[in-house]
Structure formats: C-alpha cells, structure tokens
C-alpha cells in the first residue's frame, strides 16, 4: 500500500523475492528477473520516501501550531505527568477545561523547535522526560493557579510542575507556585478599578497591599532572564 494504492506485486515480501516469484510465474512474461526485481525495489523505495515526507509534513504542522500557541499565550505551565492515574488525569483535564485552559501532552523535541520559532528562550532545560503543557491565552495566572490548587487539594505527588511562561518569559517551578497565590485576573481588575474611584490615600494603601508573591514572581522572571543572558 502506497498513498492508498495497493501494490499486490510487492505486498508483504522483499523486492528480491517478489522479483524472482514474478519472473518464474509467467504472469510477467517477457520481462527479465532483473527488471522485475529493480521495479519492486524502486516501488518500495518510493513508498518509503513518500511516507517519510508525509511524516515530516505532519511534524512541521504540529510545530507551527504549537509555536502559534506559545506566542499567543498569556500564561502557561509545563508539567511532568508520569505516574498520574487515568482517573486523576481526566479529573484534572476537566478542571482545566472549565477554567478555559487548554491542556495537551507535547513532544520535547517539537516543543524546543516551537519555542525557538516563537522567540522564547530558557525553556530547553525543562524539556526532559514526559511533558504536558497547560495554556491560557487570556489569563497569565490561571494555569498556575488551577494546577497548584489541584495538586494541593488531591495531595498529588505524581504531578510535577516543571516551569511556566508569563507573557513569553520563562519562570521556574518556584515562580509558578508564587504566581499561583495571586488573586484571579478578575479580582485584580476589580481592585484596580475600585482604587481608581477612591481617594489617593486609598490608592496608595492598595499599592502597599499588593501581594508580596507578585514581587517573588517578577523576581523569578528577572533571574531567569539573567541566567539565559
């Protein structure tokens, strides 16, 4: 079978064996064993080349799609899901989906290419072992918060947070945990709008009350950028 077309003369046997069989069967009278052998060999080689080309095209499409996802995401978290049961994986995916977060298992090599094409630096050290990624195109905090809460609530040790992305910048697992403690995006916006309507003294108090974990998250991003500089 090559590109959906069945090749009965060469199916299931080596080109040499089929060339000899056809030459002695009388089906291909008038053709030498050598020409039949050569024809089968070329047919098999063409099939292999076409299959390799199709696989390469498919991989390029996957890398291109992942690159677009990484470039568009506001926040992302990379995890090692080894040891996670099917039931727990299903439950986690449902939680992420309810929060509008996309979750997918990715191949490390393709993710490296995608990150490079998207202009993201510093992700390579975290692309070892099984890797899955949770992405949000609207909320930089949501993936970190949902996954961290899920791990805590279910007392999971099988799910490991490797690293994260915030607006295209890589942060380590510590930065992800700090990010997860921030209020949801809606709460931050509501707080900001509330302070804009309050006297200046209230605005200053609000600024002083910004969670220290935001500082930790930003510091993690700064250190990560310095390490990759």
GIRA-V593688 format. One record per pair of residues at least 4 apart in sequence whose C-alpha atoms are under 7 Angstrom apart, sorted by the first residue. I is the first residue (numbers start at 1). GAP is how many residues later the second one is. D is the distance in whole Angstrom. If there is no record, write none. Layout:
<<I GAP D> <I GAP D>>
This chain:
<<1 4 5> <1 5 4> <1 6 6> <2 4 6> <2 45 5> <7 4 6> <9 9 7> <10 5 6> <10 8 6> <10 30 6> <13 4 7> <13 5 6> <14 4 6> <15 4 6> <15 22 6> <15 25 5> <15 26 5> <16 4 6> <16 21 5> <17 4 6> <18 4 6> <19 4 6> <19 14 6> <19 17 5> <19 18 4> <19 21 7> <20 4 6> <20 13 6> <21 4 6> <22 4 7> <22 5 6> <22 6 6> <23 5 6> <23 9 7> <23 10 5> <23 13 7> <31 4 7> <31 5 7> <32 4 6> <33 4 6> <34 4 6> <35 4 6> <36 4 6> <37 4 6> <38 4 6> <39 4 6> <40 4 6> <41 4 6> <42 4 6> <43 4 6> <44 4 6> <45 4 6> <46 4 6> <47 4 6> <48 4 6> <49 4 6> <50 4 6> <51 4 6> <52 4 6> <53 4 6> <54 4 6> <55 4 6> <56 4 6> <57 4 6> <58 4 6> <59 4 6> <60 4 6> <61 4 6> <62 4 6> <63 4 6> <63 47 6> <63 48 7> <63 50 7> <63 51 5> <64 4 6> <64 50 7> <65 4 6> <66 4 6> <66 48 6> <67 4 6> <67 47 4> <67 48 6> <67 50 6> <67 51 5> <68 4 6> <69 4 6> <70 45 7> <70 48 7> <71 47 5> <71 97 7> <72 65 6> <73 62 6> <73 63 6> <73 64 4> <73 94 7> <74 62 6> <74 63 5> <74 64 6> <74 65 6> <74 66 5> <74 92 6> <74 93 5> <75 60 6> <75 61 5> <75 62 7> <75 64 6> <75 65 4> <75 66 6> <75 68 7> <75 90 5> <75 91 5> <75 92 6> <76 57 7> <76 58 5> <76 59 4> <76 60 6> <76 67 6> <76 88 5> <76 89 5> <76 90 7> <77 56 6> <77 57 5> <77 58 7> <77 66 6> <77 67 6> <77 86 6> <77 87 4> <77 88 6> <78 53 7> <78 54 6> <78 55 4> <78 56 7> <78 83 6> <78 84 5> <78 85 5> <78 86 6> <79 52 6> <79 53 5> <79 54 6> <79 80 7> <79 81 5> <79 82 4> <79 83 5> <80 50 5> <80 51 5> <80 52 6> <80 79 6> <80 80 5> <80 81 6> <80 82 7> <81 49 7> <81 50 7> <81 51 7> <81 77 7> <81 78 5> <81 79 7> <82 48 6> <82 76 6> <82 77 7> <83 75 5> <84 4 6> <84 5 6> <84 74 5> <84 75 6> <85 4 6> <86 4 6> <87 4 6> <88 4 6> <89 4 6> <90 4 6> <91 4 6> <92 4 6> <93 4 6> <93 10 7> <94 4 6> <95 4 6> <96 4 6> <96 5 5> <96 6 7> <96 50 7> <97 4 5> <97 5 6> <101 33 6> <101 34 6> <101 35 5> <101 42 7> <102 32 6> <102 33 5> <102 34 7> <103 30 6> <103 31 4> <103 32 6> <104 28 6> <104 29 6> <104 30 7> <105 26 6> <105 27 4> <105 28 6> <106 5 7> <106 25 6> <106 26 5> <107 4 6> <107 24 7> <108 4 6> <108 19 5> <108 20 7> <108 23 7> <109 4 7> <110 4 6> <111 4 6> <112 4 6> <112 12 6> <113 4 6> <114 4 6> <115 4 6> <115 5 5> <116 4 6> <116 5 7> <120 48 6> <120 49 7> <122 48 6> <122 106 6> <123 4 7> <123 47 6> <126 36 6> <126 37 7> <127 4 7> <134 9 6> <135 8 6> <136 4 7> <136 7 7> <139 46 7> <140 26 6> <141 4 6> <141 38 6> <141 39 6> <141 43 7> <142 4 6> <143 4 6> <144 4 6> <144 32 6> <144 33 7> <144 35 7> <144 36 5> <145 4 6> <145 35 4> <145 36 7> <146 4 6> <147 4 6> <148 4 6> <148 29 7> <148 32 7> <149 4 6> <150 4 6> <151 4 6> <151 5 5> <152 4 7> <161 12 6> <162 10 7> <162 11 6> <163 8 6> <163 9 4> <163 10 5> <163 13 7> <164 6 6> <164 7 5> <164 8 6> <164 12 6> <165 4 5> <165 5 5> <165 6 6> <166 4 7> <169 52 7> <170 51 7> <170 54 7> <171 4 5> <171 5 7> <171 49 6> <171 50 5> <171 53 6> <172 4 6> <173 4 6> <174 4 6> <175 4 6> <175 41 7> <175 42 5> <175 45 5> <176 4 6> <177 4 7> <178 35 5> <178 38 6> <178 39 6> <179 34 7> <179 35 7> <179 38 6> <181 32 7> <182 29 7> <182 31 7> <182 32 7> <183 4 6> <183 5 6> <184 4 6> <185 4 6> <186 4 6> <187 4 6> <188 4 6> <189 4 6> <190 4 6> <191 4 6> <192 4 6> <193 4 7> <194 4 7> <195 7 6> <195 8 5> <195 11 7> <196 7 7> <198 4 6> <198 5 7> <199 4 7> <200 4 6> <201 4 6> <202 4 6> <203 4 6> <204 4 6> <205 4 6> <206 4 7> <212 4 7> <213 4 6> <214 4 6> <215 4 6> <216 4 6> <217 4 6> <218 4 6> <219 4 6> <220 4 6> <221 4 6> <222 4 6> <223 4 6> <224 4 6> <225 4 6>>
